[in-house]
């Protein structure tokens, strides 16, 4: 089995407690979080990205490798640093993000030496995962190469999974983001959208309308994430609501969707059915939001076992 994930991993500033003014430095990023969750499930995962040649980048590579990621295709950009973001949470655990990533190394990924070998490796993936954020930081020409890669993976029998994770600040206008999201939805097998993102980007009012639109592009399997309400699963001609884990008091909702994606995709790669995959996604997301940071340290209670 081979899983490849494309995106950007960044330095993360977060606080253990919102009443504490002290900040701690970690790492995160939407696709990176999902990649590490998949690796924690014991699956072989390669991350395709770029970092710098600075001490922070060296530490990130070492920490990602320690989590079980294959970092052979995390390319080195001698002229740029990794991106940085900070998380602030309110009394209900809802998060806000603040970014310093406009000229990060990952933005130059497709122009770096070694990218041809990285894409050739990814072309052999059984599962290739990326997000709208992965595409937002790339140029139009670079996105075209990613689209071609997705088509090649599917031609070889691999599957492509896509999360339409929308961050307005990364786009010049919503119209551009919509065009890229639609293009990518037509190139994927598994769709993992979030209703709140789809509402911002397309004006979607309910999960059924989201599922209808994704199916119209050709996406066969869709799990529309609804936060505390669970998710709508639409696959194999059937729709059903799969509830989230009940009675959770969230501390920090950062990374909840990334965790759901990790649990869901891990289950599907193990041959489990889509409804079970949703439950595994909810279980992992429920664990994540009771801790600080988008990617909490693994503990004995973390639900990375094969079943639910």
Secondary structure, DSSP 8 states (H G I E B T S, - for coil): --EEEES--EEEEE-SSTT----EEEEE-HHHHHHHHHHHTT--EEEEEEE-SSHHHHHHHHHHHHTT-B-TTEEE-TT----EEEEEE-TTS-EEEEEE-TT-GGGGGGGSTTHHHHHHHHTT-SEEEEEHHHHHTS-HHHHHHHHHHHHHHHHTT-EEEEE----GGGSS-HHHHHHHHHHHHTT-SEE--BHHHHHHHH---SHHHHHHHHHHHT--EEEEE-GGG-EEEEETTEEEEE---SS---S--TTHHHHHHHHHHHHHHTT--HHHHHHHHHHHHHHHTTSSSSS----TTS--SS--
